[in-house]
Amino acid sequence: MRNIKLNVAAGADSRAGKAICSPAAGCDHRAVEIDYRWRAEASDDELVSLTLSHGGTAEPGWWDRVRAHSLGWVTARLPGGALIGFVNVAWDGSDHAFLLDTKVRPDHQHRGIGTELVRRAAQAAQGAGCTWLHVDFEPHLRSFYFDACGFRPTDAGLVLLADR
């Protein structure tokens, strides 16, 4: 897993902070300070735009409906405030948390941003008392979740409810 140098001010909330991503930190782009935040404001319009940026299906109003049911989420923003990454963490109110909707704008992918989003989401879920963090993903993301983020394969089941 790539190491990202964290530049968090002394006494700052560990759930927030800026990461410096540079070639020395294992990233493949010019140095840029990315602001990662747990449960920071993110508008529905921003998430629709982020989803559309990589060809996803965006439903206006989705985030406004989902937000109240989440344990939390992590945002990644550029210094000017542009939202470039996001992950949502749902939970069962106890031991199990679930990663949903991990997204990074295409022009910022493969730079460690998604890995850092997931790392911070896992840290926050653990801090909330969760024991397990689950994720489902498409086959092309297997290396990202298993190799970069440290998930391991498990037996699981799935039912497509639309077919019932």
C-alpha positions as CSV (number, residue, x, y, z in Angstrom):
1,M,0.0,0.0,0.0
2,R,1.3,3.5,-0.9
3,N,2.2,5.7,2.0
4,I,0.7,9.2,1.9
5,K,2.4,11.8,4.1
6,L,-0.1,13.4,6.3
7,N,0.3,17.0,7.4
8,V,-2.2,17.4,10.2
9,A,-1.8,20.3,12.6
10,A,-1.0,19.5,16.2
11,G,-4.2,19.0,18.2
12,A,-6.3,18.8,15.1
13,D,-9.3,16.4,14.8
14,S,-7.8,13.1,13.6
15,R,-10.8,12.7,11.4
16,A,-9.8,15.7,9.3
17,G,-6.6,16.7,7.8
18,K,-4.6,17.5,4.7
19,A,-2.5,15.0,2.9
20,I,0.4,16.0,0.7
21,C,0.5,13.8,-2.3
22,S,3.8,14.1,-4.2
23,P,6.3,11.8,-6.0
24,A,8.2,11.4,-2.7
25,A,5.0,10.2,-1.1
26,G,4.6,7.5,-3.8
27,C,2.1,9.5,-5.9
28,D,2.5,10.0,-9.6
29,H,1.6,13.6,-10.0
30,R,2.8,17.1,-8.9
31,A,2.6,17.9,-5.2
32,V,-0.9,19.0,-4.3
33,E,-2.5,19.4,-0.9
34,I,-5.8,17.4,-0.6
35,D,-8.1,18.2,2.2
36,Y,-9.8,15.0,3.6
37,R,-12.7,15.4,6.0
38,W,-15.0,13.1,7.9
39,R,-18.7,14.1,7.7
40,A,-17.9,17.4,6.0
41,E,-20.6,19.2,4.0
42,A,-21.0,17.8,0.5
43,S,-24.0,19.0,-1.5
44,D,-26.2,16.8,-3.6
45,D,-25.2,18.8,-6.7
46,E,-21.5,18.1,-6.0
47,L,-22.1,14.4,-5.7
48,V,-24.2,14.3,-8.8
49,S,-21.3,16.0,-10.7
50,L,-18.7,13.7,-9.2
51,T,-20.8,10.6,-10.2
52,L,-21.3,11.9,-13.7
53,S,-17.6,12.7,-14.1
54,H,-16.8,9.0,-14.4
55,G,-19.9,7.9,-16.3
56,G,-21.9,6.8,-13.3
57,T,-25.7,7.1,-13.0
58,A,-26.6,10.1,-10.9
59,E,-30.0,10.7,-9.4
60,P,-30.5,14.2,-8.2
61,G,-31.7,14.2,-4.6
62,W,-30.0,10.9,-3.8
63,W,-27.5,12.3,-1.4
64,D,-30.1,14.4,0.4
65,R,-32.1,11.2,1.1
66,V,-29.2,9.0,2.0
67,R,-27.1,11.3,4.2
68,A,-29.2,10.9,7.4
69,H,-28.8,7.1,7.3
70,S,-25.0,7.1,7.0
71,L,-22.5,6.5,9.8
72,G,-20.5,9.1,7.9
73,W,-18.5,9.8,4.7
74,V,-15.1,11.1,3.7
75,T,-14.6,13.9,1.2
76,A,-11.5,14.9,-0.6
77,R,-11.2,18.4,-1.9
78,L,-8.5,20.4,-3.7
79,P,-7.3,23.7,-2.1
80,G,-9.9,25.7,-4.1
81,G,-12.7,23.5,-2.6
82,A,-13.5,21.3,-5.6
83,L,-14.8,17.9,-4.6
84,I,-12.6,15.3,-6.2
85,G,-13.3,12.2,-4.0
86,F,-15.9,10.7,-1.8
87,V,-16.8,7.5,0.0
88,N,-20.0,6.8,2.1
89,V,-20.0,4.5,5.1
90,A,-23.3,2.9,6.0
91,W,-23.7,0.7,9.1
92,D,-26.0,-1.5,11.1
93,G,-25.7,0.6,14.2
94,S,-23.3,-1.9,15.8
95,D,-20.5,-4.1,14.5
96,H,-20.8,-3.8,10.7
97,A,-20.0,-0.9,8.4
98,F,-20.3,-0.9,4.7
99,L,-18.3,1.1,2.1
100,L,-20.5,2.5,-0.6
101,D,-20.0,4.8,-3.5
102,T,-16.2,5.2,-3.5
103,K,-15.6,7.8,-6.1
104,V,-12.6,9.8,-7.4
105,R,-12.7,12.2,-10.4
106,P,-11.1,10.4,-13.4
107,D,-8.4,13.1,-13.8
108,H,-7.3,12.4,-10.2
109,Q,-7.4,8.6,-10.1
110,H,-4.4,6.4,-9.6
111,R,-2.8,8.9,-7.2
112,G,-3.6,7.3,-3.9
113,I,-6.7,9.5,-3.2
114,G,-9.2,6.6,-3.3
115,T,-6.9,4.6,-1.0
116,E,-6.7,7.5,1.4
117,L,-10.5,7.9,1.4
118,V,-11.0,4.2,2.3
119,R,-8.3,4.4,4.9
120,R,-10.0,7.3,6.6
121,A,-13.4,5.7,6.3
122,A,-12.1,2.5,8.0
123,Q,-10.5,4.6,10.8
124,A,-13.7,6.4,11.4
125,A,-15.8,3.2,11.4
126,Q,-13.4,1.6,13.9
127,G,-13.6,4.8,16.0
128,A,-17.4,4.4,16.0
129,G,-17.1,0.9,17.4
130,C,-17.5,-1.1,14.3
131,T,-15.6,-4.4,14.1
132,W,-16.1,-5.2,10.4
133,L,-15.9,-3.1,7.3
134,H,-17.5,-4.7,4.2
135,V,-17.3,-3.7,0.5
136,D,-18.8,-5.0,-2.7
137,F,-17.2,-4.0,-6.0
138,E,-17.0,-4.7,-9.7
139,P,-14.3,-7.2,-10.8
140,H,-12.0,-4.5,-12.2
141,L,-11.7,-2.9,-8.7
142,R,-10.4,-6.1,-7.1
143,S,-6.8,-5.0,-7.0
144,F,-7.7,-1.6,-5.6
145,Y,-9.7,-3.1,-2.7
146,F,-7.6,-6.1,-2.0
147,D,-4.1,-4.9,-2.8
148,A,-4.2,-1.1,-2.1
149,C,-6.8,-1.0,0.6
150,G,-6.1,-4.3,2.5
151,F,-9.5,-6.0,2.2
152,R,-9.5,-9.8,2.0
153,P,-11.8,-12.1,0.1
154,T,-14.7,-13.7,2.0
155,D,-17.6,-15.9,1.3
156,A,-20.7,-13.8,0.8
157,G,-24.1,-14.1,-0.8
158,L,-26.1,-11.7,-3.0
159,V,-29.7,-11.7,-4.2
160,L,-30.9,-9.4,-6.9
161,L,-34.3,-8.3,-5.5
162,A,-35.6,-7.1,-8.8
163,D,-35.6,-10.7,-10.0
164,R,-37.9,-11.9,-7.1
